[in-house]
Every structure is written in structure tokens, then in C-alpha cells.
């Protein structure tokens, strides 16, 4: 009888240990997924060139050669360049036509 109880206790202990291992492994894939998402966001940042203009009370980047106006998520960074030609490093949200600004620098006029 003692052997049976010992065997049951050992099996339950191993089953519990196995559950704890899987619970400890769950955060790693989530962290890895987050790192991949961050890397993708950083890799998708690209350069946009145009002029910072006011449109509907907001500052936008107006690409002159494509005649496309992009909304800018960082109005404070854009404010100092209003009316000037700039290069904007940003990621584009195509569903909203919003540029998520990484950096804005003056560009040479063409």
C-alpha cells in the first residue's frame, strides 16, 4: 500500500513538474515574437521627401512629385520645418496614410 501511495505521489509530482515547465516556457515565445515585431517595425522605416505644410489644422508632409500628403504623428518635430523641404525617416501606416516619424532633417531643394 505504501508503494502504491509513493508511486501515485511520484506520478503526480512529475505531472506537476511538467506543467510548471510549460508555464515557464510560455514567456520566451511571446518575448521572441515582440522582438520580431520590433525588428520588423525598425526595418520598415524608410525615407520620404517633401515639404511640411499645414492642412486642415495639422502639419503634413506633401510629396511634390507624387502629389501625396502624409499625416505626421509627431507634430512637434514637424513644427520647426513648416514651409521647408525635408527628409522624413518614418514608417507608413497605409490604412491611415500616417507617417510614424523617426527623424526629420532638412533636405536640399530640387
C-alpha positions, 0 to 999 in steps of 0.5 A, a space after each residue: 500500500 505504501 508503494 502504491 501511495 509513493 508511486 501515485 505521489 511520484 506520478 503526480 509530482 512529475 505531472 506537476 513538474 511538467 506543467 510548471 515547465 510549460 508555464 515557464 516556457 510560455 514567456 520566451 515565445 511571446 518575448 521572441 515574437 515582440 522582438 520580431 515585431 520590433 525588428 520588423 517595425 525598425 526595418 520598415 522605416 524608410 525615407 520620404 521627401 517633401 515639404 511640411 505644410 499645414 492642412 486642415 489644422 495639422 502639419 503634413 508632409 506633401 510629396 511634390 512629385 507624387 502629389 501625396 500628403 502624409 499625416 505626421 504623428 509627431 507634430 512637434 518635430 514637424 513644427 520647426 520645418 513648416 514651409 521647408 523641404 525635408 527628409 522624413 525617416 518614418 514608417 507608413 501606416 497605409 490604412 491611415 496614410 500616417 507617417 510614424 516619424 523617426 527623424 526629420 532633417 532638412 533636405 536640399 531643394 530640387 
